[in-house]
Amino acid sequence: MALNFIEQNVTKYFNISNQQYSNLTKANEIQHLKSENLFVWKVLEAISSSSNLKNSDVLWSSSEEEFLIRQWIEYTNTHILHVNVGQVSSHVLNELNQFFARQSFLVANRLTIADIFMYYSLISIFKDLSFQSKEKHQHVSRWFNFVQSLPQVRLGNPVVLFSKTPLY
């Protein structure tokens, strides 16, 4: 369920039609069968191999950025999408909060596809967090709130509310 949600939002973000996506993924199907996480790599390969993408500035500009993006997408896939929500809420939010205390984005100093995958993965978790929990995880909350403020990323998904003043 969560994977389809992310797949739909990412292809919508890049303005890839169902037919284009189907054609892109069929061409690389044999490579992807080797991967346990077929969906994630299918989407990433389809996006990276397509030319004239809308919003392609979120892709990598170096091999180091590509490596880091792939690493964060794998982290999202293994630590958020395939874990019980209660476990994700505590452990992963603490890890991400520590990371975002030092960084504004997951890779480089700009929004990348890794941030977009992470945002779509965390929507269902953040919408259920209390204001107190959001405040406790202030750095990841700041990042999430910024990413959701971009209409080209949010794509009509519900806005998660944050308190503008400290509550606790």
VEXTORNU-938922 format. One record per residue: y, z, x of N, C-alpha, C in turn. Coordinates in steps of 0.001 Angstrom, whole numbers, plus 524288, in hexadecimal, padded with zeros to 5 digits. Each point is the difference from the previous one (the first is absolute). Layout:
<nodes>
YZXYZXYZX;...
</nodes>
This chain:
<nodes>
7FB568000080335804AA800007FCCB804ED8000080364;8006A803A0803AF8048F800468036B800757FB1D80354;7FB8C7FDE3801BD800267FB51803348023D7FB6A7FCF9;7FE677FF417FB258021F7FBC17FCDA805D6800A87FF26;801C3804CE7FF29805898011E7FF4C803147FE4E804D1;7FE148015E80499802A77FE94804DA7FFD87FA1B800C3;7FB737FDAB7FF337FF6E7FA588009C803D37FD1F7FC74;800598018C7FB1B803907FD727FC53805AC8009A801B6;80181804A7801A680568800E98018E801667FD338050A;7FC757FFEC803C18011F7FD5F804F9800747FA1D7FF31;7FC777FDAE7FD01800667FA587FF10804DF7FEBE7FCCC;801868037D7FC7B804D57FF397FD02804B980066803A6;7FFD6803BB8039D8044D800B9803B4800F47FB0B80329;7FBC57FD7E801B58007D7FB3C8031A800417FB117FCA4;7FFF6800AB7FAD4800537FBA47FC587FB877FC1D800C2;7FB508020B800AB7FB567FCC0800A77FD4B7FFAE7FAB4;7FF4A7FB3F7FE0D7FD6C7FF577FAEF7FA2F8012F8008A;7FD6E800E27FB987FA5B80106800147FD087FB7E8027B;801997FB357FECA7FD627FB6980234800C67FFBF805EA;804D0800DA801D08010D7FFFE805A07FCCF8043E802B7;7FFE58049B7FDAD7FD288045A802507FA337FEC780045;7FDF77FDCF7FBDA7FA797FE8E7FFDD7FEC57FBF980438;8035A7FC15800917FF387FC0280409800618024D80579;803D080368800D9800B580264805247FB558035880187;7FDF2802F77FC587FBC2803978014F7FACA7FD368007F;7FF2F7FBC27FD2C7FB177FD13800787FF707FDAC8056E;804547FE44802497FFD47FD8D805267FE14803BD80430;80122804F97FF707FE97803DF803FE7FB9C803A27FE53;7FD207FEA47FBF57FC388039B7FDAC7FBD0801DC803D0;7FE0B7FCA9803607FBC78018780391801DF8043C803BF;804C67FF84802078021D8040480383800308054A7FD42;8019A7FFFE7FB22800C4804E47FD347FAF3802B37FE8D;7FBCC7FD177FF957FB1B8026B7FE687FE15803F580403;801F17FF80804CF7FE76803A9804188029D805537FF40;8042F8000F7FCF980306804C67FF5C7FE248032C7FB57;7FF9C80521800CF7FEB88037F7FBAF804578000C7FBF3;804B87FF96801D480493800477FCA4801E97FA7E7FEC5;7FCAD7FD1A7FD71800F07FA817FED9805547FF067FDA2;80172802E87FC1D804E17FF0F7FD3C804B9800368039F;800848042A80303804A0800C78033D800AE7FB85803D0;7FBD37FE8C80291800707FBDA803E8800A97FAB37FD6F;7FDC77FF4B7FB62800A17FB1C7FD25805C67FF2A7FEB8;8027D804047FE0C8058F7FFA77FEB48033A7FF00804E5;7FF0680301804148030E7FF81804CA7FF577FAA680280;7FB3A7FE18800557FF037FAD48023E8028C7FBBE7FCB8;7FF8E8006D7FADF802517FC117FC8F805E67FFD0800B4;8025F8048280064805A7800438009D801A97FDF080553;7FD5B801A7804168019D7FE77805437FEF77FA4080123;7FC347FD9F7FD5D7FECF7FA8180112803137FC417FC94;802D3802087FC3B803017FCB27FC75805657FEF280242;801D27FB327FF64805497FEBC801D1803BC8001C7FB59;804FD8007980125804198000F7FBFF7FF5B804657FC07;7FE9980483801D17FF828047D7FC8380555802447FEBC;800A2801AA7FB3080494803107FE947FF5F80554802A3;8043B80237802017FFFF805388026A7FC8C8005D804DC;7FF6C7FBCA802EA7FC898001B8048F802388033680483;804C4801F07FF848025280336804187FD3580537800B1;7FC978016C7FC6F7FD21804EE800797FAF67FF6580323;7FED87FB4F801BC7FB697FF2B8034D801618017980595;7FC457FFC88037B800D7801AA8055A802D47FBCC80326;802B5801C280411802BC7FC5E803777FDC68002D80586;7FC118033C800DF7FD6A8003E805177FA5D801BD7FF31;7FCDD7FF5A804087FA87801AA7FF8B7FF9F805F57FF89;8039D802CE802748000A805B67FF7B8011E801987FA57;803DF7FD7A7FD9580125801237FA807FB617FEA17FC84;7FD717FBA2801177FB6E7FE827FCE87FBC7804328005E;7FF02801D8804C67FC188041A800C880166804EA7FCEA;804E2801B78005E801B2804BC7FD467FFCC7FF557FA11;801747FB717FE207FFB57FEF37FA5F7FA60800467FE2B;7FC867FD74802DC7FA768001F7FE897FDDD8059980030;801B9802FF803D47FE4A8056E8007A801D38033D7FB47;804E37FF5E7FE64801FE802F17FB837FD6E7FE477FAEC;7FEEE7FB027FF7E7FD597FE2D7FB427FA778022B7FFCF;7FD6F80036804717FAC18025A800388004C805D57FEAF;803F8802A580202800CE8058A7FEBD800A8800AB7FA18;8033D7FCC07FDA6800D2800287FA5A7FAE07FF447FD1C;7FCFE7FC40801C47FB127FEBD7FD657FC04804698007F;7FF9D802678047E7FBF9803FA800D3801B3805857FE7E;805028014380085801D2805557FF0B80284800D67FAAB;801597FBCD7FD4A802948009D7FAF07FCDA7FD807FB9F;7FE857FB20800B17FD7D7FD257FBB67FA6A801B37FEEC;7FD4D8020C803DF7FA89801777FF487FF21805E48006B;803FA802FE7FE8A7FFB5805AE80046801C7802307FABD;7FDF1804797FE7F801AF802887FB23805C68015C80045;802AE7FF797FBA2805A3800D47FFCD801958056280206;7FD348041B7FEB98014B80540801D77FFE780070805E6;7FC277FD8A802707FF9C80017805B18046B7FCDF80276;8015D7FB977FDA3804367FCBF8020B8051E802FC7FFCC;801038027C7FBAD804FF8029C7FF3680147803DF80451;7FC50803188019C8013B803F8803EC7FFD47FDE480590;7FB8B7FE2B801AB7FF4B7FE7680577803527FB4380189;7FF977FBD37FD19802BC7FB2C8016B805E58009E7FF84;801CD802907FBE9805A2800BF7FF7A802328034B80474;7FD10803D6801D5801BC8030E80489800477FC9C804E1;7FC057FCC6800E08000A7FC7580488804927FC317FFBB;800B27FD907FB79804417FC3B7FF678054D802A880070;80074804B57FE06804EF802D48005D8017380106805B2;7FC2A801838031F800FE800CC8059A801977FAE180299;7FD667FBC77FE96801437FAEA80248805947FE5E7FE94;80165800737FB00805297FE437FE4080460803C280184;7FEBF8046D802448040C8036E802268027D7FD6E804C8;7FD187FC848028B801D47FD63804BD8012C7FA347FF3B;7FDF07FDB07FBDD800647FA5F7FF29802327FEE27FA95;8028A7FB817FF80801E37FE557FADD7FC2C7FC617FD48;7FCEA7FD2F803157FC237FC587FDE57FAED800A380306;7FBCF7FDDD7FDD87FAE88008B8028E7FFB57FD0580520;802427FB578001C7FFC47FCB0804A9805817FE0F80129;8017A80031804E18051D7FE19801BA80458803077FD3E;8048B7FD9E7FFA4804638029B7FD6C801BC7FCE67FB39;7FC1C7FDDD7FD3D801127FCED7FB507FB53800517FC5B;800E37FE827FB337FBDD7FFD77FC207FC097FBCB80178;7FAF9801697FFD37FBDA7FC318010D7FBF38003B7FBA3;7FC4F7FC7C800487FBC17FFD37FC317FCFA8052B7FFF3;7FFE3802C0804687FD5E8051980034802B7803E17FC58;805378000280000802EE8036D7FC767FEED7FE927FA50;7FFA47FAFE7FEF77FF1D7FE2D7FAA47FA948019A7FE1A;7FC007FF37803467FAB6801B87FE957FFE8805E57FF1B;8027A802EB8038380012805B27FF81802CB801A17FAF7;8046E7FD937FEE0802E7801447FB3A7FC9A7FF287FB2C;7FD847FB747FF9B7FCB57FEE87FB6D7FB5C803C27FFB7;7FE20801C2804707FBA1803B380012801A5805717FE41;804DD80165800FB801D9805497FED68029A8009C7FAA9;8010B7FBC27FD46802AF8005D7FAEE7FD46803D97FC5C;7FAEF7FF677FF627FD358035A7FC4380003805B6801B2;80046800F9805098002B80562801F38056D802537FF23;804137FD0E8017380554802037FF85801A1800DF7FA5B;7FE277FCBB7FC74801A9800B67FA8B7FDE8805187FDB7;7FBCA8021A8024B7FDBA804E37FE14801B8804D38030F;803007FF4B8042E801C48047A8031B80465802E57FD3B;800178050D800A380452803227FDE6804C97FF408037E;80495801767FDF7804B87FFBE803317FF7380379804CD;7FD5B804637FF687FF2A80392804617FCBD7FD6180444;7FBE37FD437FE8F7FCB87FD4D803DC802FA7FB97802A5;8031A7FD377FCF7803297FBC88024C803E780239803E7;8023E8047C7FEAA803B48027C8038D7FD3C8021A804DE;7FB5F802167FF527FCF0801F38046E7FED67FB94803D8;7FF0B7FB637FDFA7FEEB7FB658033C804E07FC8A80028;8045280245801BB805137FD6D7FF9E800627FAE280301;7FD6B7FF928046E8008B7FB458032D7FD147FB657FDA5;7FB2D800E27FE567FD197FBC47FD78802717FED47FAA9;8023C803E07FD79802B37FF1C7FB05804DC7FCA3800CC;802E0801048042C8049E7FCD3801427FE6E7FA54800C9;7FBD87FF2C8031C7FE117FAAF800F17FE487FD787FAE1;7FCE0802C87FCDB7FE0D7FDE17FB0F804897FE937FC6B;803D28036F7FF8D8047C7FF0A7FC9A803137FB3B801D4;800967FF608051B802B87FB62802027FD027FB057FEA9;7FAE97FFF6801017FCE07FB4E7FEFD800107FEB27FA30;7FF81803E47FCA3800037FEE57FA648055C7FE2F7FE1C;8041F80111802F78053D7FE497FE6E800CF7FA26800DA;7FC6B7FD86802C98005D7FA5C800EA7FD6D7FD267FB70;803137FD597FCB87FDBB7FD897FB587FBD17FBF48014E;800867FD5B804757FC177FC108016A7FACC8027B80173;7FFF6805078012D7FB26802CD8012A7FDFC802C67FB1B;80368802987FD2E7FE44802FF7FB717FDA77FC817FBCB;8021F7FB617FF327FDC77FC167FC6F7FED2802137FA8E;80376803127FDE37FF3D801DD7FAAA7FC7B804BB7FF7D;7FDE5801EF804507FCED804D37FFB9803AC804757FE7A;7FDFC804067FD758036C804457FE4980295802C0804A1;804D7801AE7FF2A802E3802D28040C7FE0D8059C80025;7FEBF801D4804A77FE7E80578800C58050B8030B800E0;800C2804217FD0A804D380308800497FFC68041880452;8047C800AE8029F800A0803F280411804DC803297FEBB;80011804ED8018E80495803487FF3C803F77FEBF8043C;804F87FFB07FE79804197FECC803CB801ED804E1802D6;7FEE9804827FDCD80196804E28027B7FB2C8034680129;80027802F68043C7FB848035C8013D7FEFD803EA7FB99;7FB18800837FE987FE87803817FBB97FDBA8051E801F1;7FD597FFDF804607FD1880499801C7801B6801A380560;
</nodes>
